[in-house]
Each structure stands twice: as C-alpha cells, then as structure tokens.
Amino acid sequence: MRALFVTTLLTMLLTQTARSQEILKLWPDNAIPNAIAGVQIDEKAEPGSDGIMRISNVSVPTLTAYLPAKGKETGAAVMICPGGGYSILASGHEGVDVAKWFNEMGVTAFVLKYRLPNEKIMTNQQEVPLLDAMQGMLLIRQNAAKYGIDPNKIGVMGFSAGGHLAATLATHYHRGPKASEQSKPNFAILLYPVVTFGDKAHVGSRDKLLGKLNTSPEMIAYYSNELQVSSQTPPTFLVHSEDDKAVPVENSINYYLACLKNNIPVEMHLYPKGGHGYGLRTAKFGSLNTWPETCKAWLMALTAPKHN
C-alpha cells in the first residue's frame, strides 16, 4: 500500500511539473522577425554568486507556461518580463519565482524569454523585444481555452528593463508591423520599471535598446512611455523604492501621473527602502515586504467576476 502511495504521489508530481513548464516558441524557426539569416549565437544561462540566474544571447524567444493546480484556476493570466537592462534576463527571481507565486493564487503565468538587442544578429534592434512581447501576448490569448484562461483577463508584468518592455507593450501594442488589438494586455504590473528614456532615464537600458548612436529626440520620446500613455492604456499597478539608485523613482511617479491625466485606473506604492532588483525578496526591507499582498488584492479585485 505504501509503495502504491509513493508511486502515485511521484506520478502526480511529475505530471504537475510537466504541466507547469510547457515551453512555447514564439515564432517558427525560419520566420523570426528581424533576425539576420545564417547568423548563429549561443545562448547562455549562468547563475551568479548572488543566486540570480542570468540568461543572455537569446536568439530563439519563448514562453514558459506555469499553471496553477487544477481546480484553483481563477481564469486570470500574466505574462512576466524579467529585467536585466536589456543585456540579460534575470529569469529566476524576476521570472520563475514570480510565476510560482501567481500559481499559488490561481493565476496562470507565462515567463517571456525575449530577445535582447544585438545588432550582430538582428535588424532594427529597438523593435525586437516589443515584437516578442506582442507575439507572446497574442499566443496566450489564442491559447486561452487550452489553458482555461479568460481572454479578457490577461495582463503583463515587468521588472526594471522588463518593466519598460511591459509599459511599452501597454502603450505601443497598436503600433508597428505586428500591431494588433489581440496583443493588448488587460492590465499591467510594473515593478521598479524603466519608464523614461529622457530625464531620469536608466542610461544603460536606453543605450542597449536604442544603440548609442540611435538616440534622436523622436526616438527618445517614442520609447519614453510616460509620454505615450493614452485613454487606451490598461489599468496599472506600480511599485518602486524611493532609494532606488539604478532606476529613479520618478520613472514610476511620472507614469502614474500620465495615467491620472488620461483617466486610467492606476495604483502606486512607494517605499522608503528597498533599492533595486528585489523581486519577491523583500523580507529585510520593512514595509516593502507588503507589496506582494497589496498587488494580489489589486489583481483579485480587478479580475473578480462581475455581478449585476
């Protein structure tokens, strides 16, 4: 009896693991937009001494699906964009860990492994992360029935430069060669996001995305997302620390003000301590430890069934 129980338990765990880590390619191998044909690059995934997994040299973008336990699904879903200054992807603490946290509350999560700007393997590098994010959102919506997702409850979440990508998706989904209403997120969650490429910019993210020689005033304004908020921007939740030395808190503040100006539902939480890049690792920062529960309450209220 005990052997049968153990075997059954192992089978259940293996089944759940398989369900939780389905990987979807964003594009067919021979049709990845902006990719330079015949150029090869080796992707790297390296854990640092700080415990952060860093992925670089991404040439084949993917979505990894993490599903909540059966019977716990709320119908909501989130596509997660890890940060890393558009140079690497901090895919562990700003990706997988967050996906599992969403699963605990019944939310289906997809970690986006987006291509990082690299003129050696792509054309018009500034377009590429957004193209991948738009395609990721489109694929999630197209597969909503498969994953038990409500197509009207699919949002995007981003950290740091991933927050810039998430905010760009929220404000630019209707622009460019792959523009589609199906790529529009229903909500956005932005953690210590890079928002502006103007004053208070994180220069490293800006230079990496645009290239140091591609910084015309028009390009700077186009990718300064506080300038691109409109009446069509989705409801937004913002978290930032006032002592963030990497991405100044004004990035979130100015996006918040732009949402207010355009009558977009927006909630912002600022914390005196926390610095940058913490993800869910907040225990040592006092009040910052409350952001996950606050975010959960916001999301549950936003995606709760509507009753007449």
C-alpha positions as CSV (number, residue, x, y, z in Angstrom):
1,M,0.0,0.0,0.0
2,R,2.8,2.4,0.9
3,A,4.6,1.6,-2.3
4,L,1.5,2.3,-4.3
5,F,1.0,5.6,-2.5
6,V,4.6,6.7,-3.2
7,T,4.3,5.7,-6.9
8,T,1.0,7.6,-7.2
9,L,2.5,10.7,-5.5
10,L,5.5,10.6,-7.8
11,T,3.3,10.3,-10.8
12,M,1.2,13.3,-9.7
13,L,4.3,15.4,-9.0
14,L,5.8,14.6,-12.4
15,T,2.5,15.3,-14.2
16,Q,2.3,18.6,-12.4
17,T,5.9,19.5,-13.3
18,A,5.2,18.7,-16.9
19,R,2.1,20.9,-16.9
20,S,3.9,23.7,-15.2
21,Q,6.8,24.0,-17.6
22,E,5.4,23.8,-21.1
23,I,7.7,25.8,-23.4
24,L,6.2,27.6,-26.5
25,K,8.3,29.0,-29.3
26,L,7.1,32.5,-30.2
27,W,7.9,32.2,-33.8
28,P,8.6,29.5,-36.4
29,D,12.3,28.8,-36.7
30,N,12.5,30.2,-40.2
31,A,10.3,33.2,-39.6
32,I,11.7,35.1,-36.6
33,P,11.2,38.7,-37.4
34,N,14.2,41.0,-37.7
35,A,16.6,38.0,-37.4
36,I,19.6,38.1,-39.7
37,A,19.6,34.8,-41.6
38,G,22.5,32.5,-41.1
39,V,23.9,34.2,-38.0
40,Q,24.3,31.9,-35.0
41,I,24.8,32.8,-31.4
42,D,25.0,30.6,-28.3
43,E,22.5,31.3,-25.6
44,K,23.9,31.3,-22.1
45,A,22.3,30.7,-18.7
46,E,24.6,31.3,-15.7
47,P,23.8,31.6,-12.0
48,G,25.7,34.3,-10.2
49,S,27.2,34.2,-6.7
50,D,24.2,36.3,-5.7
51,G,21.9,33.5,-6.6
52,I,20.5,35.3,-9.7
53,M,20.1,33.2,-12.9
54,R,21.2,35.3,-15.9
55,I,20.2,34.4,-19.4
56,S,22.0,36.2,-22.3
57,N,22.4,35.9,-26.1
58,V,18.7,35.0,-26.6
59,S,18.0,34.3,-30.3
60,V,15.0,32.0,-30.0
61,P,12.4,33.7,-27.8
62,T,9.9,31.5,-25.9
63,L,7.1,31.5,-23.4
64,T,7.3,29.1,-20.5
65,A,3.8,28.3,-19.0
66,Y,3.3,27.8,-15.3
67,L,-0.2,26.5,-14.5
68,P,-1.9,26.6,-11.1
69,A,-3.2,23.4,-9.5
70,K,-6.3,22.0,-11.1
71,G,-9.5,23.4,-9.5
72,K,-7.7,26.5,-8.3
73,E,-7.7,28.5,-11.6
74,T,-9.2,32.0,-11.5
75,G,-9.1,32.4,-15.2
76,A,-6.6,35.3,-15.0
77,A,-3.2,35.1,-16.6
78,V,0.0,37.2,-16.5
79,M,3.0,37.3,-18.9
80,I,6.1,38.1,-17.0
81,C,9.0,40.1,-18.5
82,P,12.2,39.7,-16.4
83,G,14.6,42.6,-16.1
84,G,18.3,43.0,-16.8
85,G,18.9,46.2,-18.5
86,Y,18.2,44.8,-22.0
87,S,21.5,43.0,-21.6
88,I,20.5,39.8,-19.7
89,L,17.3,38.3,-18.3
90,A,17.1,37.8,-14.5
91,S,14.9,34.8,-15.2
92,G,14.9,33.3,-11.7
93,H,13.8,35.8,-9.1
94,E,12.0,38.0,-11.7
95,G,10.6,35.2,-13.7
96,V,10.2,31.6,-12.4
97,D,9.8,32.6,-8.7
98,V,7.1,35.2,-9.6
99,A,5.3,32.7,-11.8
100,K,5.0,30.2,-9.0
101,W,3.7,33.0,-6.7
102,F,1.0,33.7,-9.2
103,N,0.1,30.0,-9.4
104,E,-0.4,30.0,-5.6
105,M,-3.3,32.5,-6.1
106,G,-4.7,30.6,-9.0
107,V,-3.3,32.8,-11.8
108,T,-1.7,31.2,-14.9
109,A,1.7,32.6,-15.5
110,F,4.0,32.8,-18.6
111,V,7.6,33.8,-18.4
112,L,8.7,35.6,-21.5
113,K,12.3,34.9,-22.7
114,Y,12.6,37.8,-25.1
115,R,15.4,38.6,-27.4
116,L,17.9,41.1,-26.2
117,P,19.0,43.9,-28.6
118,N,22.1,42.8,-30.6
119,E,22.9,44.4,-33.9
120,K,25.0,41.3,-34.8
121,I,22.0,39.0,-35.0
122,M,19.1,41.3,-35.8
123,T,18.0,44.4,-37.7
124,N,16.2,47.4,-36.1
125,Q,17.2,46.1,-32.7
126,Q,15.0,48.6,-30.9
127,E,11.9,46.9,-32.3
128,V,12.7,43.3,-31.3
129,P,11.8,43.0,-27.6
130,L,8.4,44.6,-28.3
131,L,7.8,42.3,-31.2
132,D,8.4,39.3,-29.0
133,A,6.2,40.7,-26.2
134,M,3.4,41.4,-28.7
135,Q,3.7,37.9,-30.1
136,G,3.7,36.4,-26.5
137,M,0.5,38.2,-25.6
138,L,-1.1,37.1,-28.9
139,L,-0.2,33.4,-28.3
140,I,-1.5,33.5,-24.8
141,R,-4.8,34.9,-26.0
142,Q,-5.0,32.5,-28.9
143,N,-4.5,29.6,-26.5
144,A,-6.8,30.9,-23.8
145,A,-9.2,28.0,-24.0
146,K,-6.4,25.4,-23.8
147,Y,-5.1,26.9,-20.5
148,G,-8.5,27.7,-19.0
149,I,-7.9,31.5,-19.3
150,D,-10.4,34.3,-19.7
151,P,-9.1,36.2,-22.8
152,N,-10.2,39.4,-21.1
153,K,-8.1,38.8,-18.0
154,I,-4.6,38.6,-19.5
155,G,-2.0,41.1,-18.2
156,V,1.7,41.8,-18.4
157,M,4.2,42.3,-15.6
158,G,7.7,43.6,-15.9
159,F,10.7,44.3,-13.7
160,S,13.2,47.1,-14.4
161,A,14.0,47.0,-18.1
162,G,11.4,44.3,-18.3
163,G,9.1,46.9,-16.8
164,H,10.0,49.2,-19.7
165,L,9.1,46.4,-22.1
166,A,5.8,45.8,-20.3
167,A,5.0,49.5,-20.3
168,T,5.9,49.7,-24.0
169,L,3.5,46.8,-24.7
170,A,0.8,48.6,-22.8
171,T,1.3,51.8,-24.8
172,H,2.5,50.6,-28.2
173,Y,0.5,47.4,-28.8
174,H,-1.3,49.2,-31.6
175,R,1.9,50.4,-33.4
176,G,4.4,48.8,-35.7
177,P,4.4,46.0,-38.2
178,K,2.8,43.4,-35.8
179,A,0.3,45.8,-34.3
180,S,-2.8,44.0,-33.0
181,E,-5.6,44.6,-30.6
182,Q,-5.1,40.9,-29.6
183,S,-1.7,41.9,-28.2
184,K,-3.1,44.5,-25.8
185,P,-2.8,43.5,-22.1
186,N,-5.8,43.9,-20.0
187,F,-3.7,45.2,-17.1
188,A,-0.1,46.0,-16.3
189,I,2.0,45.4,-13.2
190,L,5.3,47.4,-13.2
191,L,8.0,46.8,-10.6
192,Y,10.7,49.4,-10.3
193,P,10.2,50.0,-14.1
194,V,12.4,51.8,-16.5
195,V,9.8,54.1,-18.0
196,T,11.5,57.2,-19.5
197,F,14.4,57.5,-21.9
198,G,14.7,61.2,-21.2
199,D,15.5,62.9,-17.9
200,K,15.8,60.3,-15.1
201,A,16.5,57.5,-17.6
202,H,18.4,54.4,-16.8
203,V,21.0,55.1,-19.4
204,G,22.2,51.5,-19.7
205,S,18.8,50.2,-20.7
206,R,18.3,53.1,-23.2
207,D,21.7,52.7,-24.8
208,K,21.3,48.9,-25.1
209,L,17.8,49.1,-26.7
210,L,18.4,52.0,-29.0
211,G,22.1,51.8,-29.5
212,K,24.3,54.8,-28.5
213,L,24.0,56.3,-32.0
214,N,20.2,56.0,-32.4
215,T,19.1,58.5,-29.8
216,S,17.3,61.1,-31.8
217,P,14.8,63.3,-29.8
218,E,12.0,61.5,-31.7
219,M,13.3,58.0,-30.8
220,I,13.8,59.1,-27.1
221,A,10.2,60.4,-26.9
222,Y,8.8,57.3,-28.7
223,Y,10.2,55.0,-26.1
224,S,9.6,57.3,-23.1
225,N,6.4,55.6,-22.1
226,E,5.1,58.3,-19.7
227,L,4.7,60.3,-23.0
228,Q,2.8,57.5,-24.7
229,V,0.0,56.8,-22.2
230,S,-3.4,57.3,-23.7
231,S,-7.0,56.7,-22.9
232,Q,-6.5,53.1,-24.2
233,T,-3.7,52.2,-21.8
234,P,-4.7,49.4,-19.5
235,P,-5.1,49.7,-15.7
236,T,-1.7,49.7,-14.0
237,F,-0.1,48.8,-10.6
238,L,3.2,50.3,-9.8
239,V,5.8,49.5,-7.1
240,H,9.0,51.5,-6.6
241,S,11.5,52.2,-3.8
242,E,12.5,55.8,-3.1
243,D,16.1,54.8,-2.6
244,D,16.4,53.1,-6.0
245,K,19.8,54.3,-7.3
246,A,19.6,52.4,-10.6
247,V,16.1,53.5,-11.8
248,P,15.0,56.7,-10.2
249,V,11.6,56.6,-8.5
250,E,10.4,59.4,-10.8
251,N,10.0,56.8,-13.6
252,S,7.0,55.3,-11.8
253,I,5.7,58.7,-10.5
254,N,5.6,60.2,-14.0
255,Y,3.9,57.1,-15.4
256,Y,1.3,57.3,-12.6
257,L,0.7,61.0,-13.3
258,A,0.3,60.2,-17.0
259,C,-2.3,57.5,-16.1
260,L,-4.2,60.0,-13.9
261,K,-4.2,62.6,-16.7
262,N,-5.7,60.1,-19.1
263,N,-8.2,58.7,-16.6
264,I,-6.6,55.3,-16.5
265,P,-7.2,53.3,-13.2
266,V,-3.8,53.2,-11.5
267,E,-2.4,52.3,-8.1
268,M,1.1,53.1,-7.0
269,H,3.0,52.0,-3.9
270,L,6.3,53.8,-3.0
271,Y,8.6,52.5,-0.2
272,P,11.4,54.4,1.5
273,K,13.8,51.4,1.4
274,G,14.4,48.5,-1.0
275,G,16.8,49.7,-3.6
276,H,16.5,47.9,-6.9
277,G,16.0,44.4,-8.3
278,Y,14.5,42.7,-5.2
279,G,11.5,40.9,-6.8
280,L,9.9,38.9,-4.1
281,R,13.0,39.1,-1.8
282,T,11.7,41.8,0.4
283,A,12.0,40.5,4.0
284,K,14.8,42.7,5.0
285,F,13.2,45.9,3.8
286,G,10.5,46.5,6.3
287,S,7.3,47.9,4.7
288,L,8.4,46.8,1.3
289,N,7.5,43.2,2.4
290,T,3.8,44.2,1.9
291,W,3.9,44.8,-1.8
292,P,3.1,41.2,-2.9
293,E,-0.1,41.0,-0.8
294,T,-1.1,44.5,-1.9
295,C,-0.6,43.5,-5.5
296,K,-2.6,40.3,-5.0
297,A,-5.5,42.3,-3.6
298,W,-5.4,44.7,-6.5
299,L,-5.3,41.9,-9.1
300,M,-8.0,39.9,-7.4
301,A,-10.3,42.9,-7.3
302,L,-9.6,43.8,-10.9
303,T,-10.2,40.2,-12.2
304,A,-13.0,39.2,-9.9
305,P,-16.3,38.1,-11.6
306,K,-18.6,41.0,-12.2
307,H,-22.1,40.6,-10.8
308,N,-25.1,42.6,-12.0
